[in-house]
Amino acid sequence: MQPRFANKKQRNNMKKTILTIATMAVMSTGMSQKTSSGINLDNLDRNASPQENFYQYACGGWLKAHPLDAEHSRYGAFDFLAEENQKQLKGIIAEVSSKKNAPGTVADKIATLYNIGMDSVRLQQQGAEPLRPYLEEINNIKNREDVWAELLKMHRRGYGVLFGVMGEADKDDANMCIAWAWQSGLGLGDRDYYLTDEGNNVAIREGYIKLMTKEFALAGFDKMVGIPADQLARTVMVFETRLAKAQNSKLENRDPFGTFNRYTLEEATAFTPNINWKNYFETMGIMKGMKSFNIAQPKYFAEVNKVLSDTDVEILKAYFAWHEITSAANYLSDDFVNAEFDFYGKLMSGREVNRPRWKRVTSTVDGAMGEAMGQLYVEKYFPAAAKKRMKTLVDNLITALGQRIDNASWMDKQTKKNAKEKLSTVLVKIGYPDKWRDYSKLEIKNDSYYANIVRSNEFDVAYMLSKINKPVDRNEWGMTPQTVNAYYNPTTNEICFPAAILQPPFFNMNADEAANYGAIGVVIGHELTHGFDDQGRNYDKDGNLNDWWTATDAENFKKNAQVLVDAFSAVKVLDDPETYANGQLTLGENIADNGGLHISYLAMQNALKKKQVNKSKMDGFTPEQRFFLAYAAVWASNIRPQAILQLTQMDVHSLAKNRVNVALPHITEFIDAFGVKPGDKMYLAPEKRAMLW
């Protein structure tokens, strides 16, 4: 499970065990009798050669018809559906708001939070006032005891200054949830922005200082402490750079063994005496039943220990104030919102204009009361037939993966046996949870937008921490039903497909099954493969961190996986500045794509034998060709150079184009389906193809 933290920039730097198909969210649609091929011919570019550039051939028509607008840094099939989903959620909120709701009900909370977020006049009038009490609290810090007390308060508000603590499964006993201490506290989200000059990192650092300077002044903190805003900004930049130097890299954090370091309370206190762990756990209400906890990055916490003893209190005050300000900014007046957008939206991702207020506020309501919104969404948009059909597809994919394991020539019998046992215990979640979250203790008032965000954050943090030192709830979901995405969680050995992904272009009950196997089938296979990728393979059937591989098979796995590392790392994604993909960072997702394609294709072949797929040509394409065209259609996407730089540096998923043109040459069935020959750009010699799942 991944915790929800208030500040998105800080959340993105926290531990996430959920492994997803994508980073975006989308909508739902109606379904009926199968009649079509499932391939939209308008999406194709018939002038392109499928043997030379399959992405352009399969998606060129879509790319031309959907140019980037000013609002987006990336716009693809996912984003198109995300826009529709936002409209549906807005409609749900409008319907709820139109009724006379009893005070304190979920409907009343949804309506109140939405209306206060939409009240632009009131937001301008309030300016920085909702933030002021927190800044005054920080300004009153006099000594190190006050610093520690303020850190605890900010952590309860969900702001991971210096570090974060959350509930995660015990990697030695995945049935129990324990406390995990994780590196955090960087306003730019990742250490590389501070430490390298690759891409546009230099400009980003300069822009970050300008952002801090502006917002320190807007908030009035410079006047409060009597220090110029630009001086405060540079102080924070130097301090965060110090933290960044001690943090693990993204690759280091992908190592499940390296990020699990068990400490008893006594051992942790001896290791980092300036971090008062006992007081922390007592204050957060998670001391009861605690036997041990995980310090994920010991090197970083050793530095935090030093920071708490050798850093001037005034520096820590500036750092705390900045994180309070930037966490609040998007819920204050337009001056703050625009400053945040100019940096995080324009400079970092290339967007030209901010999303309309109604979209931003809808997202806020969805984030604060996700399952409450999800319950309403499912009632309105999710057909029962979709869940039943999805269950059949999942069963077919599990069968196919079992066949792939049986036929894997690089694995011995014992490893195959262990893999099949793990596969047989996968927990499948489809549509929506059986039990909805209780929001009765969430307090939403008509005072200020930011005050409600703080209360929502405190509600979520308390909920997350309440799980620590208790058995893991395997029935809990890591995504809301209205999220168009899917995930695999290695510690619960579960795959989850929320209701909103059961729609075109992923899942279309109007279409022949070849297209469904190419789209949602690959998604299912992708998530199943995450249980056996370079991270997931380290967990056994019970979710424990446990090496169940023979030494020879482990070496074979690494050797085959390196083929994908090399293939993706060789791809230049941008000419200026010259930038290459990071095949090591994206390895897990690339393995999952590779496995998903192989597994779903085999499942389609099994369905063909049972006459569940039309073996004739439809719209001029064989079922095999329709399979790969449907797969490519999911990844149609236009993107700005700034977003390419940002995603290449930060995202564990490969860019959309590479998930087609780099992934498919490794699939022999694709080579055969489109008659790709040696000398064609989409051709890869058999001995160079990755062969895992």
Residue pairs with C-beta under 8 A, 6 or more apart in sequence:
1 17
1 18
1 167
1 168
1 169
1 476
1 478
1 489
2 14
2 15
2 16
2 17
2 18
2 478
3 11
3 14
3 15
3 166
3 167
3 460
3 464
4 11
4 158
4 367
4 460
4 464
5 11
5 14
5 158
5 159
5 160
5 164
5 457
5 461
6 157
6 158
6 159
6 327
6 453
6 454
6 456
6 457
6 460
7 158
7 159
7 160
7 323
7 326
7 327
9 186
9 187
9 188
9 189
9 326
9 344
10 159
10 160
10 164
10 184
10 185
10 186
10 189
10 323
10 327
12 189
12 190
12 650
13 160
13 183
13 184
13 185
13 186
13 189
13 190
14 160
14 164
14 166
14 182
14 184
15 166
15 168
15 180
15 182
15 253
15 259
15 296
17 168
17 169
17 489
17 490
17 491
18 478
18 479
18 487
18 488
18 489
19 487
19 488
19 489
19 490
19 527
19 530
19 533
19 535
19 536
19 588
19 589
19 592
20 485
20 486
20 487
20 653
21 485
21 486
21 487
21 523
21 526
21 527
21 592
22 78
22 485
22 653
23 485
23 651
23 653
24 76
24 78
24 79
24 82
24 484
24 485
25 78
25 82
25 85
25 482
25 483
25 484
25 485
25 500
26 78
26 79
26 80
26 81
26 82
26 84
26 85
26 484
26 500
26 501
26 503
27 81
27 82
27 83
27 84
27 85
27 88
27 484
27 500
27 503
28 85
28 88
28 377
28 381
28 382
28 499
28 500
28 502
28 503
29 503
29 504
30 383
31 383
31 385
31 386
31 503
31 508
31 509
31 510
32 509
32 510
33 509
33 510
34 509
34 510
34 511
34 512
34 513
35 510
35 511
36 508
36 510
36 511
36 512
36 618
37 511
37 512
37 514
37 515
37 618
37 619
37 621
37 626
38 504
38 508
38 510
38 511
38 512
38 514
38 515
38 516
38 519
38 626
38 630
39 515
39 618
39 619
39 621
39 626
39 629
39 630
39 633
40 62
40 633
41 61
41 619
42 61
42 62
42 65
43 58
43 59
43 60
43 61
43 62
43 633
43 636
44 57
44 58
44 60
44 61
44 629
45 56
45 57
45 59
45 60
45 61
45 63
45 64
46 57
47 60
48 56
48 57
48 60
49 57
49 680
50 57
50 58
50 674
50 676
50 682
51 674
51 675
51 676
51 677
51 680
51 681
51 682
51 683
52 680
52 681
52 682
53 661
53 681
53 682
54 628
54 632
54 660
54 661
54 664
54 670
54 674
54 682
55 632
55 635
55 657
55 660
55 661
56 63
58 628
58 629
58 632
58 633
58 636
58 660
59 632
59 633
59 635
59 636
59 637
59 660
62 77
62 633
62 636
63 636
63 637
63 638
66 75
66 76
66 80
66 636
66 638
67 75
67 638
68 74
68 75
68 638
68 639
68 640
69 75
70 351
70 352
70 353
71 351
71 352
71 353
71 354
71 355
72 79
72 351
73 345
73 349
73 350
73 351
73 639
73 640
73 642
73 643
73 646
74 349
74 637
74 638
74 639
74 640
74 643
74 647
75 637
75 638
75 639
76 635
76 636
76 637
76 638
76 639
76 656
77 505
77 633
77 634
77 635
77 636
77 637
78 484
78 634
78 637
79 637
81 484
81 503
81 505
82 484
85 482
85 484
85 500
86 359
86 362
86 363
88 377
88 380
88 381
88 482
89 362
89 365
89 366
89 373
89 377
89 482
90 358
90 359
90 362
92 373
92 376
92 377
92 380
93 110
93 111
93 114
93 362
93 365
96 107
96 110
96 111
96 376
97 110
97 111
97 114
97 115
99 107
101 107
101 108
101 111
102 108
104 440
106 369
106 372
106 439
108 444
109 369
109 372
109 439
109 442
109 444
110 365
110 369
110 372
110 373
112 444
112 445
112 446
112 452
113 364
113 365
113 368
113 369
113 444
113 452
113 456
114 361
114 362
114 365
116 122
116 446
116 448
116 449
116 452
117 331
117 357
117 360
117 361
117 364
117 365
117 449
118 357
118 358
118 361
119 449
120 334
120 357
123 332
123 333
123 334
123 449
124 333
124 334
126 332
126 333
126 448
127 332
127 333
127 335
128 218
128 219
128 220
128 332
128 333
128 336
129 448
130 328
130 331
130 332
130 448
130 449
130 450
130 451
131 219
131 324
131 325
131 328
131 332
131 450
132 219
132 220
134 324
134 328
135 219
135 220
135 221
135 224
135 321
135 324
135 325
136 224
137 150
137 153
138 150
138 317
138 320
138 321
138 324
139 221
139 224
139 225
139 317
139 321
140 146
141 147
141 150
141 313
141 316
141 317
141 320
142 313
143 313
144 308
144 309
144 313
146 313
147 308
147 313
147 316
147 317
147 320
148 276
148 279
148 308
150 320
151 161
151 162
151 320
152 279
152 280
152 283
152 284
154 161
154 320
154 323
154 324
155 161
155 164
155 165
155 284
155 461
156 284
156 458
156 461
156 462
157 327
157 454
157 457
157 458
157 461
158 327
158 457
158 458
158 460
158 461
159 323
159 324
159 327
159 457
160 182
160 184
160 185
161 184
161 185
161 319
161 320
161 323
162 184
162 185
162 243
162 304
162 307
162 308
163 181
163 182
163 183
163 184
163 185
163 300
163 301
163 304
164 181
164 182
164 183
164 184
164 185
165 179
165 180
165 181
165 182
165 280
165 284
165 465
166 179
166 180
166 182
166 464
166 465
167 177
167 178
167 179
167 180
167 464
167 465
167 467
167 468
168 177
168 178
168 180
168 294
168 491
169 175
169 176
169 177
169 178
169 472
169 491
169 492
169 543
170 176
170 177
170 178
170 294
171 256
171 260
171 294
171 491
171 544
171 545
172 262
172 544
172 545
173 544
174 472
174 491
174 492
174 539
174 542
174 543
174 544
175 471
175 472
175 542
175 543
176 469
176 470
176 471
176 472
177 467
177 468
177 469
177 470
177 471
177 472
178 290
178 292
178 293
178 294
178 468
178 469
179 281
179 286
179 290
179 293
179 294
179 468
179 469
180 293
180 294
180 296
181 293
181 294
181 295
181 296
181 301
182 296
182 297
183 247
183 248
183 296
183 297
183 300
183 301
185 240
185 243
185 323
186 193
186 194
186 240
186 243
186 244
186 247
187 208
187 212
187 236
187 240
187 322
187 323
187 326
188 194
188 204
188 205
188 208
188 240
189 650
190 250
190 649
190 650
191 244
191 245
191 247
191 248
191 249
192 198
192 201
192 249
192 250
192 649
193 201
193 204
193 205
193 208
193 244
193 649
194 205
194 240
194 241
194 244
194 245
195 241
195 244
195 245
198 577
198 579
198 649
199 577
199 579
199 645
199 646
199 648
199 649
200 347
200 577
200 642
200 645
201 649
203 347
204 347
204 348
205 237
207 343
207 347
207 348
208 237
208 343
209 230
209 233
209 234
209 237
210 233
210 343
211 326
211 339
211 340
211 342
211 343
212 229
212 232
212 233
212 236
212 237
212 322
212 326
213 229
213 230
213 232
213 233
214 229
214 339
215 322
215 325
215 326
215 329
215 336
215 339
215 340
216 222
216 229
216 232
216 233
216 321
216 322
216 325
217 229
218 335
218 336
218 339
219 321
219 325
219 336
221 229
221 232
221 321
221 325
222 228
222 229
222 232
225 232
225 314
225 317
225 318
227 314
227 318
232 318
232 321
232 322
233 322
235 315
235 318
235 319
236 318
236 319
236 322
239 311
239 315
239 316
239 318
239 319
240 319
242 303
242 307
243 300
243 303
243 304
243 307
245 303
246 299
246 300
246 302
246 303
246 304
247 297
247 300
248 258
248 259
248 297
248 299
248 300
250 585
250 650
250 652
251 584
251 585
252 258
252 259
252 297
253 259
253 296
253 297
254 534
254 535
254 585
254 588
254 652
256 490
256 535
256 538
256 539
256 545
257 538
257 545
259 294
259 296
259 297
260 294
260 296
260 545
261 294
261 295
261 296
261 298
262 292
262 293
262 294
263 271
263 292
263 293
263 294
263 295
264 291
264 292
265 277
265 278
265 281
265 290
265 292
265 293
268 275
268 277
268 293
268 295
269 277
269 278
271 295
271 298
271 301
271 302
271 305
272 301
272 302
272 304
272 305
273 305
274 305
274 306
274 308
274 309
275 301
275 304
275 305
275 308
278 287
281 287
281 290
281 293
284 465
285 462
285 465
285 466
286 465
286 468
286 469
288 469
289 469
289 470
290 468
290 469
291 469
295 301
307 316
326 340
328 336
328 450
328 453
329 336
329 337
329 339
329 340
330 336
330 337
330 340
330 360
331 364
331 449
331 450
331 453
332 449
332 450
337 354
338 354
341 351
341 354
345 351
345 354
346 352
347 642
348 642
348 646
349 640
349 642
349 643
349 646
350 640
350 641
350 642
350 643
351 640
354 360
364 453
365 373
366 373
366 480
366 482
367 456
368 442
368 452
368 453
368 456
369 439
369 442
370 480
370 482
371 433
371 436
371 437
371 439
371 477
371 480
371 481
372 436
372 437
372 439
373 480
373 482
374 432
374 436
374 480
374 481
374 482
374 499
375 432
375 436
375 481
377 481
377 482
377 499
377 500
378 431
378 432
378 481
378 499
381 499
381 500
382 431
382 432
382 481
382 499
382 502
385 509
386 431
386 499
386 502
386 507
386 509
387 430
387 431
387 499
387 502
389 507
389 509
390 430
390 431
390 497
390 502
390 507
390 520
391 428
391 430
393 516
393 517
393 520
393 521
393 524
393 603
394 428
394 430
394 495
394 497
394 524
396 521
396 603
396 606
396 607
397 521
397 524
397 525
397 528
397 599
397 600
397 603
398 423
398 426
398 528
399 603
399 606
400 525
400 599
400 600
400 602
400 603
400 606
401 423
401 525
401 528
401 529
401 595
401 599
401 693
402 420
402 423
403 602
404 595
404 598
404 599
404 602
404 693
405 411
405 416
405 419
405 420
405 423
405 693
406 416
406 420
408 416
408 693
410 553
410 556
410 557
410 560
410 691
411 419
411 553
411 556
412 550
412 552
412 553
414 550
415 548
415 549
415 550
415 553
418 540
418 541
418 548
418 549
419 532
421 541
422 493
422 531
422 532
422 540
422 541
422 548
423 528
423 531
424 541
425 493
425 541
425 542
426 493
426 494
426 495
426 528
426 531
427 474
427 492
427 493
427 494
427 495
428 494
428 495
429 477
429 494
429 495
429 496
429 497
430 496
430 497
430 502
431 481
431 497
431 498
431 499
431 502
432 477
432 481
432 498
432 499
433 475
433 476
433 477
433 481
434 475
435 475
437 463
441 459
442 455
442 456
442 459
443 455
443 459
444 452
444 455
444 456
445 451
445 452
445 455
467 473
472 491
472 492
474 492
474 494
477 496
477 498
478 487
478 489
478 496
479 485
479 486
479 487
479 496
479 498
480 498
481 498
481 499
481 500
482 498
482 499
482 500
483 498
483 500
483 501
484 498
484 500
484 501
484 503
484 506
485 498
485 501
486 495
486 496
486 497
486 498
486 501
486 523
486 524
486 526
486 527
487 495
487 496
487 527
488 494
488 495
488 496
488 527
488 528
488 530
488 531
488 536
489 496
490 530
490 531
490 535
490 536
490 538
490 539
490 543
491 539
491 543
492 543
493 531
493 539
493 541
493 542
493 543
495 524
495 527
495 528
495 531
496 527
497 523
497 524
497 527
501 507
501 520
501 523
502 520
504 511
505 519
505 630
505 633
505 634
506 519
506 520
506 523
506 634
507 516
507 519
507 520
508 515
508 516
508 519
512 613
512 614
512 618
512 623
512 626
513 604
513 607
513 612
513 613
513 614
514 604
514 613
514 614
514 618
514 623
514 624
514 626
514 627
514 630
515 626
515 627
515 629
515 630
516 630
517 600
517 601
517 603
517 604
517 607
517 613
517 627
517 630
518 600
518 604
518 626
518 627
518 628
518 629
518 630
518 631
519 630
519 631
519 633
519 634
521 596
521 600
521 603
521 604
522 593
522 596
522 597
522 600
522 631
522 634
523 596
523 634
524 596
524 600
525 595
525 596
525 597
525 598
525 599
525 600
525 603
526 592
526 593
526 595
526 596
527 592
527 596
528 595
528 596
528 599
529 536
529 591
529 592
529 594
529 595
529 596
529 599
529 693
530 536
530 588
530 592
531 537
531 539
532 595
532 692
532 693
533 587
533 588
533 591
533 592
533 595
534 557
534 561
534 587
534 588
534 591
535 588
536 588
537 549
537 557
538 545
538 546
538 547
539 545
539 546
540 546
540 548
547 554
549 557
557 692
560 690
560 691
560 692
561 587
561 591
561 690
561 692
563 666
563 688
563 689
563 690
564 583
564 587
564 590
564 591
564 594
564 666
564 690
565 583
565 584
565 587
566 583
567 583
567 662
567 666
567 690
568 581
568 582
568 583
568 586
568 587
568 590
568 654
568 658
568 662
569 580
569 581
569 582
569 583
569 584
570 580
570 581
570 583
571 580
571 581
571 658
571 662
572 578
572 579
572 580
573 579
573 580
573 581
573 644
573 648
573 655
573 658
574 641
574 644
574 645
574 648
577 645
579 644
579 645
579 648
581 648
581 654
581 655
581 658
581 662
582 648
582 649
583 590
585 652
586 651
586 652
586 653
586 654
588 652
589 652
589 653
589 654
590 654
590 663
591 692
591 693
593 654
593 659
593 663
594 663
594 666
594 667
594 690
594 692
594 693
595 692
595 693
597 631
597 663
597 664
597 667
597 670
598 667
598 693
599 693
600 627
601 624
601 627
601 667
601 669
604 613
604 623
604 627
607 613
608 615
608 623
613 623
614 623
615 623
618 626
619 626
621 629
622 673
624 669
624 672
624 673
625 673
625 674
627 673
628 664
628 667
628 670
628 673
628 674
631 660
631 664
632 660
632 664
635 656
635 657
635 659
635 660
636 656
637 656
637 657
639 647
639 655
639 656
644 655
647 653
647 655
648 655
653 659
654 662
654 663
661 682
664 670
664 682
665 671
665 676
665 682
665 683
665 684
665 689
666 684
666 689
666 690
667 689
668 686
668 689
670 676
670 682
671 682
671 683
671 684
674 682
676 682
676 683
677 683
678 685
